[in-house]
Amino acid sequence: MRVMTLNANGIRAAHRKGFFDWLPQQGADVVCIQETKAQVHQLVDDIRQPDGYYGYFRDAQKPGYSGVALYCRRQPDKVHDTLGWPRADDEGRYIRADFGKLSVISLYLPSGTTGDVRQDIKYECLDYFMDLFRRMRRQKREFIICGDWNIAHTKNDIRNWRSNQKNSGFLPEERAWLDKLFDRVGYVDAFRRVNQSADEYTWWSNRGQAWSKNVGWRIDYQIVSPGLQDAIRDASIYREARFSDHAPLTIDYEVDW
């Protein structure tokens, strides 16, 4: 099973940049998109349901903001696009597809870079999702949680770590949250399971020459329940073309779905 995730920074912009022309050759079974920045009715057919895929969307109430999507080669048994928590539901931050005992989630955690108010909202979301992920561990199913988590975990996940220690996305409290998710709750960073290299990033600022100099952050993850850790076979970050300020992250799993 091949799973891809991408923060599109506007799904219509990614379409103009050729993402949906590139996608059919990638062999992805499930594609998770974050930051669609559109309402479903605004999308052309090539975006709403690309050839060979079923498309599912959770839009933000605010036009041009946030939003998540899933593209699935196989029709899911069930799609969940609400959590019953307005902070996530209204901002379009979560959608999940179930295939038997396996679930794939497209998740977009908030950024706190615009100031204290949004950072407090980010912490509120981290608390909520930690509780949700704990409850998910008690279910008799496996999870692949894909998305833009807006946190670089370790010094190996960010180029300029010294100068960013007081910036949202690399704050000690945020990194400790991921420590807890991995070390205490038991989830697994699928990319790091097969690739321990530094300088492997998924996001680059549009300022300066961050992209060309690879001055980036690894903030896009596929985080899996522990029952899948031995099923991870390969992981890659695609950088040959630029569809967004993020790069597609693709991971292969040896699982029945």
PLY file of the C-alpha trace (Angstrom):
ply
format ascii 1.0
element vertex 257
property float x
property float y
property float z
element edge 256
property int vertex1
property int vertex2
end_header
0.00 0.00 0.00
1.41 3.37 -1.00
0.30 6.45 0.96
1.17 10.02 0.03
0.65 13.24 1.95
1.00 16.86 0.82
0.13 20.25 2.23
-0.96 21.79 -1.08
-1.04 25.41 0.16
-4.11 25.79 -2.02
-5.30 22.78 -3.98
-6.20 24.88 -7.01
-2.70 26.38 -6.99
-1.19 22.88 -6.84
-3.39 21.93 -9.80
-2.03 24.87 -11.81
1.51 23.80 -10.92
0.95 20.31 -12.34
0.33 18.18 -9.27
-2.63 16.34 -10.79
-0.68 15.69 -14.00
2.14 14.18 -11.96
-0.04 12.16 -9.56
-1.22 9.32 -11.87
2.35 8.09 -12.39
3.06 7.79 -8.65
1.02 4.68 -7.87
-0.38 6.09 -4.63
-3.31 4.15 -3.18
-4.33 6.90 -0.76
-3.41 10.58 -1.06
-3.87 12.91 1.91
-4.09 16.64 1.23
-4.01 19.51 3.71
-4.69 23.21 3.28
-7.02 22.88 0.31
-8.08 26.53 0.76
-11.24 25.96 -1.27
-14.84 24.83 -1.08
-15.79 21.65 -2.94
-18.17 23.51 -5.26
-15.25 25.65 -6.47
-13.24 22.66 -7.70
-13.03 21.41 -11.27
-13.63 17.70 -11.87
-9.89 16.95 -12.18
-9.46 18.09 -8.59
-12.73 16.90 -7.11
-12.29 13.36 -8.40
-9.02 12.69 -10.25
-9.08 9.80 -12.69
-8.86 6.53 -10.76
-9.65 8.05 -7.35
-12.59 8.67 -5.08
-12.33 12.16 -3.59
-13.47 13.22 -0.11
-13.22 16.69 1.42
-13.68 18.51 4.69
-13.76 22.23 3.98
-13.23 25.01 6.48
-16.20 27.27 7.08
-13.99 30.27 6.37
-13.53 30.61 2.59
-9.99 30.20 1.29
-8.74 28.72 4.56
-7.42 25.38 5.81
-9.36 22.29 4.63
-8.33 18.65 4.18
-8.98 15.97 1.58
-8.47 12.30 0.81
-8.12 10.59 -2.56
-8.59 6.82 -2.46
-8.17 4.28 -5.26
-10.52 1.96 -3.42
-13.81 3.18 -2.07
-13.55 3.29 1.74
-15.91 1.33 3.93
-16.66 4.60 5.72
-15.45 8.20 5.73
-15.50 10.32 8.89
-15.23 14.07 8.33
-16.31 15.34 11.76
-15.02 14.84 15.29
-17.81 16.65 17.08
-15.32 19.32 18.14
-15.96 22.68 16.46
-12.32 23.80 16.56
-11.34 20.98 14.20
-14.61 20.57 12.31
-15.16 24.27 11.52
-11.57 24.78 10.41
-11.48 21.64 8.24
-8.60 19.89 10.00
-9.50 16.18 10.00
-10.86 13.53 7.66
-10.54 9.75 7.99
-11.15 6.81 5.65
-11.66 3.26 6.96
-10.59 0.18 4.99
-11.39 -2.91 7.03
-9.30 -2.64 10.21
-7.06 0.08 8.76
-7.77 3.81 8.88
-5.95 6.59 7.01
-6.31 10.15 8.32
-5.52 13.49 6.71
-4.73 15.91 9.54
-3.79 19.59 9.52
-2.63 20.90 12.89
-2.63 24.68 13.36
0.38 26.93 13.10
1.14 29.40 15.85
3.41 31.63 13.82
0.99 34.58 13.64
1.06 35.26 17.38
0.05 34.25 20.88
-3.65 33.79 20.12
-3.01 31.18 17.44
-0.26 29.56 19.52
-2.76 29.11 22.36
-5.20 27.57 19.87
-2.42 25.27 18.70
-1.82 24.08 22.27
-5.57 23.54 22.69
-5.54 21.38 19.55
-2.50 19.43 20.72
-4.27 18.61 23.99
-7.41 17.53 22.17
-5.61 15.34 19.64
-3.38 13.72 22.24
-6.52 12.57 24.03
-8.01 11.39 20.72
-4.87 9.47 19.77
-4.85 7.76 23.17
-8.44 6.66 22.64
-7.61 5.44 19.14
-4.92 3.17 20.60
-7.66 1.32 22.47
-9.49 0.50 19.25
-8.91 -2.77 17.44
-7.61 -1.14 14.28
-4.43 0.33 12.83
-3.95 3.98 11.90
-1.84 5.94 9.43
-2.10 9.61 10.43
-0.81 11.79 7.62
-0.42 15.49 7.45
1.15 18.79 8.28
1.78 18.64 12.03
3.51 22.04 12.10
6.21 20.75 14.48
9.80 19.83 13.70
10.64 17.09 16.18
14.43 17.11 16.60
17.51 19.05 15.55
17.81 16.66 12.58
14.41 17.87 11.34
15.26 21.55 10.89
18.27 23.23 9.32
18.57 26.32 11.52
17.59 24.77 14.83
19.57 27.14 17.07
17.86 30.28 15.80
14.37 28.70 15.84
14.22 27.43 19.43
11.88 30.25 20.44
9.74 30.07 17.29
6.43 28.26 16.86
7.02 24.88 15.29
10.20 24.19 17.24
9.24 25.24 20.76
10.28 22.88 23.59
6.62 22.32 24.53
5.71 21.30 20.98
8.66 18.95 20.63
7.85 17.42 24.03
4.33 16.76 22.76
5.77 14.64 19.95
8.10 12.93 22.44
5.04 11.96 24.44
3.15 10.76 21.36
6.04 8.49 20.36
7.60 7.43 23.65
4.59 7.17 25.95
1.52 6.73 23.75
3.42 4.46 21.37
2.94 5.90 17.88
5.74 5.65 15.33
7.25 8.24 12.98
7.13 6.12 9.81
9.73 8.15 7.91
12.29 7.87 10.69
11.69 4.14 10.90
13.44 3.73 7.54
15.45 6.96 7.14
17.59 8.50 9.88
19.37 11.04 7.67
19.56 14.73 8.50
18.64 17.42 5.97
15.45 15.59 4.96
12.84 18.32 4.92
9.25 18.74 3.70
8.75 22.52 3.98
10.77 25.52 2.89
10.03 29.20 3.36
9.27 31.16 0.21
11.65 33.84 1.44
15.25 34.07 0.28
16.75 30.94 -1.24
15.45 28.47 1.34
14.34 25.97 -1.32
17.51 26.05 -3.43
19.77 25.91 -0.36
17.61 23.26 1.36
17.06 25.41 4.43
13.97 23.54 5.49
11.84 21.94 8.18
10.44 18.41 8.38
6.92 19.12 9.63
4.91 16.72 7.43
4.63 13.20 8.82
3.02 9.83 8.47
2.62 8.69 12.06
1.38 5.15 12.53
0.04 2.94 15.29
2.70 0.52 16.57
1.14 -2.49 14.88
2.27 -1.04 11.54
5.88 -0.25 12.40
7.22 -3.47 10.87
5.14 -2.96 7.71
7.00 0.21 6.66
9.09 -0.55 3.58
10.24 2.70 1.98
9.87 6.47 2.31
10.63 9.31 -0.06
10.29 13.09 -0.25
9.73 14.36 -3.79
11.71 17.47 -4.72
12.10 17.30 -8.50
9.16 19.66 -9.00
7.56 22.16 -6.65
3.78 22.01 -6.31
3.65 23.89 -2.99
5.93 25.25 -0.29
5.70 21.67 1.04
6.90 18.51 -0.71
4.94 15.27 -1.16
5.92 12.58 1.36
5.29 9.01 0.15
5.60 5.85 2.23
5.12 2.22 1.18
3.56 -0.27 3.61
3.23 -4.02 3.35
-0.32 -4.32 4.58
-3.59 -5.89 3.51
-6.23 -3.30 2.89
0 1
1 2
2 3
3 4
4 5
5 6
6 7
7 8
8 9
9 10
10 11
11 12
12 13
13 14
14 15
15 16
16 17
17 18
18 19
19 20
20 21
21 22
22 23
23 24
24 25
25 26
26 27
27 28
28 29
29 30
30 31
31 32
32 33
33 34
34 35
35 36
36 37
37 38
38 39
39 40
40 41
41 42
42 43
43 44
44 45
45 46
46 47
47 48
48 49
49 50
50 51
51 52
52 53
53 54
54 55
55 56
56 57
57 58
58 59
59 60
60 61
61 62
62 63
63 64
64 65
65 66
66 67
67 68
68 69
69 70
70 71
71 72
72 73
73 74
74 75
75 76
76 77
77 78
78 79
79 80
80 81
81 82
82 83
83 84
84 85
85 86
86 87
87 88
88 89
89 90
90 91
91 92
92 93
93 94
94 95
95 96
96 97
97 98
98 99
99 100
100 101
101 102
102 103
103 104
104 105
105 106
106 107
107 108
108 109
109 110
110 111
111 112
112 113
113 114
114 115
115 116
116 117
117 118
118 119
119 120
120 121
121 122
122 123
123 124
124 125
125 126
126 127
127 128
128 129
129 130
130 131
131 132
132 133
133 134
134 135
135 136
136 137
137 138
138 139
139 140
140 141
141 142
142 143
143 144
144 145
145 146
146 147
147 148
148 149
149 150
150 151
151 152
152 153
153 154
154 155
155 156
156 157
157 158
158 159
159 160
160 161
161 162
162 163
163 164
164 165
165 166
166 167
167 168
168 169
169 170
170 171
171 172
172 173
173 174
174 175
175 176
176 177
177 178
178 179
179 180
180 181
181 182
182 183
183 184
184 185
185 186
186 187
187 188
188 189
189 190
190 191
191 192
192 193
193 194
194 195
195 196
196 197
197 198
198 199
199 200
200 201
201 202
202 203
203 204
204 205
205 206
206 207
207 208
208 209
209 210
210 211
211 212
212 213
213 214
214 215
215 216
216 217
217 218
218 219
219 220
220 221
221 222
222 223
223 224
224 225
225 226
226 227
227 228
228 229
229 230
230 231
231 232
232 233
233 234
234 235
235 236
236 237
237 238
238 239
239 240
240 241
241 242
242 243
243 244
244 245
245 246
246 247
247 248
248 249
249 250
250 251
251 252
252 253
253 254
254 255
255 256
